[in-house]
């Protein structure tokens, strides 16, 4: 008992010293302006200190499982991602990001899917049919709040234009959104249908561009610039050897923590700051003060799962979100879409009987761990890769990675 108490006291003392050092280092470090976003491929350690880097460049590698080749959702075989960015004049800062589960005809070779809602203050087109039938019949598109219907119409039209679908009389496009209105003239929506077509045409495997691109062009996170982020986990062969990939469209708030380090408070920007530190001001408008905003999380895996267990996987992604400091505020739309690309669980469009073989419940735990880790890292990548963005509505700064590095090193986290 006495030894346990002594160990607890030592841990408290070490934690206090680390936080003190981190705070001191952060205060001493200058701020800088982001230069440019990089592609989704992990950058080398020789990157200039003022460039945007992925989480692992800063020593941030959540969890125990290794990432896939590109540390991206496209590590799941067959999955492709494409962006189309709309950045026009002094007011349009938006776009579309498309996630394509496989290279075939999705309407006639549907993938099992499930949706989990963390907090439902948002819009997700097509949710009821996915919940009812447990499958996707179109690619997934992400865009801005008031763009969702135009993008959904364009996605339906693309699918109906396929010659083999000439007799199709119903289509269920799945489109998610977050509100980029702090930077984007979201009511305008010019050309957003064409942006969907461009994103689909650009969809490819391999590294995924992250940060202020596509559906992440005008988004914000934790009071700084947000965007698109992705990550993956490759399970050991003893756990099935499956891959889990995650892509996020981040536009939410809260009290940022990175690997347990309270980066938001250390950098002086977090939700409810005006309540607990009124003399310091706050991160921006009232919505940022409450931690409002939204996130779309897309999870892909090649593990043979049907919609019931995909729903369980989707629910665990919220745990990864929570690790970064989100509390899923009242004004937040937090949605997870999970699907399996395994050919053995795909379904046709007709009435023929379907026979599927999926993993047992006992085989799910490693997949749960993988999706939590990949979601957490994808969110860090979205934040760290985002670049400062300006429009007629104002400027949202990218998070200062020099100060982030100082906070992490003060807590013992190094590249």
N, C-alpha and C positions, 0 to 999 in steps of 0.2 A: 504493500500500500504506500509506504513512504517512498520507495523507489519510483513508483508510478507518478506520485505527486512531483518528485524532483524532475523526472523526465518532462512532465507537462510544463513546469516552470522554465526549464531550459528551452523547450520549443517556443514558448511565448517570448522569451528573451531574444532568441535568434530571429524570429519573425519581426519583432519590433526593430531590431538593428537593420535587417534587410530593408524594411520599409523606410527607415530613416535615411539610409544610404541612397535608396532609389529616389526619394524626394529631393535630396540634395543634388544628385546628378541631374535630375530633370530640370531643376531650377537654374543650373549652371549652363545648360545646353541652349544654343541659339535655335531659333526657328528657321525653316526654309520653305521654299515653294517647290511643289512637285514639277517635274520636267515633262515626263511622258509616261503613258502606260506601256507595259510590255505584253508579250504574248503569254498564253497560259503555261508554257513550258517553264519549269523551274530554272531560275537564273543561277549563274555561277557566283562563287564567293567574291569575285573580283569586281562586282558591280559598284559603281560610284555611290558614295554615301547619300547623295541627294536624288538617286533614282528610285523608282517604285519597285519594290521587291515583294515576293511572296513570303508567306509566313515562315517557311522553313529557312529562308535566308536570315531570319532574325533569331533562329533557334527555337521557333515555335512549332513543335511537332506533336500534337495531341495524341495520346493513347499509346497502344502497344503494337498495333498492326502496321505493316509497311504500306505505303501507297503503291498504286500501279505505275506503269511506265511513265505516264504524263501527269500523274496525280490529278486526274480530271475525270469527269463523268464519262468521257469518251474512252476510258480504259475498259468500260463494259463493251464487249464485242458487239458491233453493229450500230452503236449509238453515235449519232452525229449532232453537232451543234452549229448553228449559224446566227450571225448578228446582222442587223441593219440599223445603222445609227442615223437619226434625223437631227441634224444640227444646222439650223438655217436662221439667218438674220440675228437679231438680238434677243429673240424670245423663244424659239423652238429648241428644246433640249430633251429629246426623247428617242424612242426607237422600239425595235422588236427583237426578241431572242427566240429562236425556234429550237426545240429539242425533238429529234426524230429517232424513235426507238429502233427501227431497222430499215434496211434498204428496199424491202418489198412493198406490196400494196397493203397498207395498214387497215384499210376497210375490210379486206378479204383475209387478212392474216392478223387478227387482233391480238393485242397483248393483254394479259391480266393486269389489273390496276386497282388501286385503292386510294382514297383521299382521307386525310385526317385534318380536322380543323382545330387549331390551338385556340384562336380567338377569331370570331367571325365578322369583324368589322371590315368588310371588304367584299370583293366580287370575284367569283370563279365561275366562268361560263362553262356549262356542261357538267356540273358537279352531280346533279341528281341522277343522270343516266349512268355515270360511272359508279355511283353508289348502288344503283339498282342492279346493273348487269355485271359489274366488276371487270370492265374491260375498256381499253382505249381503241378507237377506230380512226383517229387522226393524230398527227403530231401534236405536241404541246407548244403553245405560243405564250410568251410573256410580253407585257407591254404596259402602258400607262393607264390610269384609272378610267378616264373618259375615252380611251382608245379601244376599249375591250370589245365593243360591239362591232366596230369597223373591222378590227382584226379578225373577229370571229366570222363575219360575213365573208371576208377575203379567204380565210382558211377553208370555209365550206365550199366556196366557189372553186378553189384549187382542186379539192377532192372530187367535186362533181364534174370537172372538166376532163378527168381521166376517162379515156374511151371505154374501159371496162365498167365504169360506173354510170353509163348513160341512162340506165333504167332505175337508178337509185333515187328514192323519193324522201329519204330522211338521212341526215348526217349530224353527228354530235361533235362539233369542234370544241376542244378544251383550251381555254384561254384564261390565264391568270394575270393579275395586275398589282402594281403598287402605285401610290400617288406621288408623282414627281413634280407636283404643282409649285413647290418652293423655287424651282428653277425653270420649269417649262410652262409655256402658255397652253395648259392642258385642254382648254376649251376649243382650241383651233383644230387640231387633228388633221391637217392637210396631208394627203399622200400616205397615210398610215397603212392603208390596204396594200399599196405597192411595196411598202417596207416589209410587210409580211412575206410577199412573194420573193423579195430580195434575200431575206433571211433564210428562207427555205432553199433558194438557189445556192446560197453560200454555205449551207450546212455540210460539215466535213468531220472526219474523225481526226485524231491526233490532238495536239495542244489546243487549248481553248483560250481565246483572248478574254481578259478579265478587266474589271474596273469600270471606268466610265465609257461603256460601249453598249450598243443595243438597248435592251430594256433597262439597263443600269445607267444610261447617259445622264439622267437628271435626278437620280435618287440620292438620299442622304442616310447616314448611319451614325448613331450616338452623337449627333451634332456636327459631324464631319461629312465629307463627301463619301457616298457609298457606291454600290455598283453590282456587277456580276462577279461571282466567285465560284470556284469549283475545287473538288478534291476527291480522292478515291482511296479505297483500302482493298488490298489483295489478301484474301485469307490463306493461311497455310494449307497444304494439301490434306493434312489430317483433319481440317475443318471443312473440307469439301473443295478447297481451291477456288472458290467463287470470288467474284469482284463486286464491290459495292461502290457506286459513284454518286456524287451529289453535286447539284448546281443550285445556287441561290441567286435571287434578285433581292438585294438588301436595301431596305428603306425604312428602318425602324430605330428606336431609341432605347434608353435604359442607362445602366451604370456599367460602362465597358470594363470588362476584366479579360485579361489574356493569360491563359494558363494559371488562373488564380490570382494574378497580380492586378491590383486595382488601378489600371491604367487611366481610366476616366477621371477619378478623383485626383490622381497624381498629376495629370495634365490640366486639371482645373476645368473640366467640362463633363457634366453628367446630368441626368434627370433629377428633378427635385432639388436642384442646387440652390434655387432661390428660397426654398423652405428651410434647408439645413444650414446654408451659408449665405444669408441675405446680403452681406456686405460684398460678396464676390460677384453678384449678378447671376447670370445663368447662361445656358447654351444657345439661347435664341428665343424664338417665339413660344407661345404658350404650349403648342403641341410638343415641341422639343422638351420643354420643361417637364411635361407629363410622361415622356418616353413614348409618345404616340408614333405611329407609322406602321409599316407592314413588311412582311417577307414572304416570298414564294420560294418553296424548297421542292426541288425535283430530285427524286431518288430512283436510280436505275440499278438493276442487278441481273446477272446471268444465272443466279440461283433459281431452280424451278419452283416457283411459288405461285399459288393462286391468290385470289383477292383477299381472302381472310387473313392469311399470314402476311400479305403485303400491307394490310391495314395495321398489323402489329409493328411491322418495320417502320411505317410512316409515323406512328405515334412516338417511336424512340427518337426520331429526328428532332422533336421538340426539346428533348433533353440536351442535345448538342447546342440548340439555340439558347437554352437557359444558361449553359456554361459560359456564354459570352457576355452575359449581363442583362439580357432582355427579361422583362417581367410580363410580356404579352399584355400590354396596357389596354384599357378600355377602348382606345382609338386605334387599335392595332389589328390588322388582318393577317393572321399567321396560318398559312395553308401548306400542306405537304401532299404531293402527288407521288406515289411510288408505283413502279411497274417492273415486270420481269420480261427479259428478252429471250428466255430459254425457249427454243423451238418446241420442246415437248409439252408446253402449257399454252401454246397459242390456240386461238379459236377461229373457225371460219365464220362467214357471214350467213350461211344457210342453216337448214334444219337438221343436218346430219348429226348423229350422236358424237359427243366429244369425250375422249378418254385421255386423262392427264395423270401424270405421276409427279407428285411434289414432295418436298422435304417434310419430314415429320416435325412435330412441335419440339421434340427434344434436340433437333439439329439447328434451332433458330438462334440460340444465344450468341454465337459468334457473329452472326449477321447483325444482331441488335447492337453489339459493341462496335462493329464496323461503321454502322450508320451514324451513331453518336459521334464518333471520332471524325468522320469525314464531314459531317455537317458543321461541327465546330471549326474545323480548319478552312472549309469553304467560306465561312463568314469572315474569318480573319483575312483570307485572300481578297475577298471583295473590298474590304476596308483598306488594306495596305496597297492594293494595286490601283485604287481609284485616284484620279487626278483632280486638282482644283478646277471648278467649273464656274463660269460667270454667264449671266444673261441680264436682260432688262430687269428681272426681278431681284437681282443681287448676285452675291458670290458665296459659294460654299467651299471652304478650304479643305484640301486633303489633309489627313492626319499627318502630323510631323513625325516621320519615321526615325529621325535622329533622337527625338525625345522619347519615343516609344522604346528604342533600343536601350537608352539610358535607364528607363524604368525597369526593363527586363533584366538588364545586367546587374542592376542594384539588387534584384531578387535572386540572382544566381543563374539566370537563363541567358546562355550565350550561344552564338552560332557554332 
